Amino acid sequence: MNLLHYLAQFIIPIARAQETAASGNPAAALGVDWRLFVAQLINFGILLFVLWKWAFVPIAKKLEERTAKIEKSLHDADRIEKEKREFENWRQAEIIKTRQEASAVVTAAQSEAQKAKQQIAAETKAEQEKIVAQAKQQIDSEKNRSIAEAKSEIANLVTAAAEKILRKKLDAKADQELIKESLKSI
């Protein structure tokens, strides 16, 4: 039954079109009613106005804004990329400069350390020579004092021995014995 109903919808308008074509109106032969056509034309105009006013213009405006935003983003991305490259170049140059300065500082520090080492070695050598000279002087002083003490003691011994000899004038044998005793006491 549905199929019959569907076919009836197509057959009825064709029959009406044949009737209107027989009346002599060419628009009616095509199945166009001029009143319905004008009403549809007015509806289409209203629809076009509404779409233009509230859909096409805002959509076009949003699309333009979005296009501008995308272009600005692309421009900013290019600018940022350029700045990034410039910064990277600057950073590399600064690293090289800093390494050169550090190398110069290290070289200067090594040179100063070498000079300080030589100066310390020279000062140490001078101090050693001074200590050695003082030690020699002290040794000479001690030696001279010891010699003086020894001479004083020998003189005392000789005087004591001479005194004993003079008190007792003995024979040669007694002199020899006296000398041996004196030497034992030394």
Buried (B, 14 or more C-beta within 10 A) or exposed (E): EEEEEEEEEEEEEEEEBEEBBEEEEEEBBEEBEEEEEEEEEEEEEEEEEEEEEEEEEEEEEEEEEEEEEEEEEEEEEEEEEEEEEEEEEEEEEEEEEEEEEEEEEEEEEEEEEEEEEEEEEEEEEEEEEEEEEEEEEEEEEEEEEEEEEEEEEEEEBEEEBEEBBEEEEEEEEEBEEBEEEBEEEE
